[in-house]
Structures are given as C-alpha cells and as structure tokens.
Amino acid sequence: MADEQILARITAMVDEERGLREAVSSGRIDSETEHERLAEIESALDQCWDLLRQRRAKSEFGENPDDARVRPASQVEGYQG
C-alpha cells in the first residue's frame, strides 16, 4: 500500500469517526454502538499510522518502503511518541 493510499484510508476513518459522533448526538445510533465502532476505528488508525511511519523510516534510510508490514493492533496500540 502506497503512502497516498494509507493517508486516504486515515482520512476516511477520521471522517467516519466524525459521522459516528454526529449520529450518536442526533440519536440515530446509541452510544454503545458508537463506542464499539470507535474502538475498531482507533485500532485501525493506530495500525495505519504505524505502517506509514515504518514506510517513511525505510525510505529515509534507503530501504524499500514496500517491505513495511501492518503490525498487530496489540503491538501498535498505546505507542507513545
């Protein structure tokens, strides 16, 4: 996946987060549904940001960015920069 594709996916998930918050505030979905989906999105976002960082680091150091791989959510969640 190219950097542009990763960034597009991140943008789509951020848009979905906003949509969920609007849906719960307008009563279209309940807060439990919102929280469940937000947790899934946040996990996927962590993975996307991690993949993007890996790709950029590989490029910076002369390695092939296509060698970067999506790591498990359990590995990337909770990273602190």
BELRA-V529485 format. One record per residue. SS is DSSP state (H for helix, E for strand, - for the rest). D_CENTER is the distance of its C-alpha to the mean C-alpha in whole Angstrom. Layout:
# BELRA-V529485
ss=SS d_center=D_CENTER
ss=SS d_center=D_CENTER
This chain:
# BELRA-V529485
ss=- d_center=14
ss=- d_center=15
ss=H d_center=13
ss=H d_center=14
ss=H d_center=12
ss=H d_center=9
ss=H d_center=9
ss=H d_center=10
ss=H d_center=7
ss=H d_center=5
ss=H d_center=9
ss=H d_center=9
ss=H d_center=7
ss=H d_center=8
ss=H d_center=12
ss=H d_center=11
ss=H d_center=11
ss=H d_center=14
ss=H d_center=16
ss=H d_center=15
ss=H d_center=17
ss=H d_center=20
ss=H d_center=20
ss=H d_center=21
ss=H d_center=23
ss=- d_center=25
ss=- d_center=26
ss=- d_center=24
ss=- d_center=22
ss=- d_center=23
ss=H d_center=21
ss=H d_center=21
ss=H d_center=19
ss=H d_center=17
ss=H d_center=16
ss=H d_center=15
ss=H d_center=13
ss=H d_center=11
ss=H d_center=11
ss=H d_center=9
ss=H d_center=6
ss=H d_center=6
ss=H d_center=6
ss=H d_center=4
ss=H d_center=1
ss=H d_center=5
ss=H d_center=5
ss=H d_center=4
ss=H d_center=6
ss=H d_center=8
ss=H d_center=9
ss=H d_center=10
ss=H d_center=12
ss=H d_center=14
ss=H d_center=15
ss=H d_center=16
ss=H d_center=18
ss=H d_center=19
ss=H d_center=20
ss=H d_center=22
ss=- d_center=24
ss=- d_center=25
ss=- d_center=23
ss=- d_center=22
ss=H d_center=18
ss=H d_center=18
ss=H d_center=19
ss=- d_center=15
ss=- d_center=14
ss=- d_center=11
ss=- d_center=12
ss=- d_center=12
ss=H d_center=10
ss=H d_center=13
ss=H d_center=14
ss=H d_center=10
ss=- d_center=10
ss=- d_center=13
ss=- d_center=13
ss=- d_center=15
ss=- d_center=16
